């Protein structure tokens, strides 16, 4: 994992923090996280890709603005951040 990938994880974590209960931001987070998953699969970073997939499975953009899975996704993003720190070192 490159340092730029670690920076992307940090950016995605920050985006998720601002996305909760804002449908447009939530959709943006989901789309950008899916693109990051593609990048990690292309780089054969399977452990990272698995954690990203876990976040995507639990992320359900909701037009009503009420996110029932924000805490679960936030915990997964923390897990992703920790893994990225180890892999980028």
Buried (B, 14 or more C-beta within 10 A) or exposed (E): BEEEBBEBBEEBBEBBEEBBEBBEBBBBBBEBBBEBBEBBBEEEBEEBBEBBBBBBEBBEBBEEEEBEBBEBBBEBBEEBBEBBEEBBE
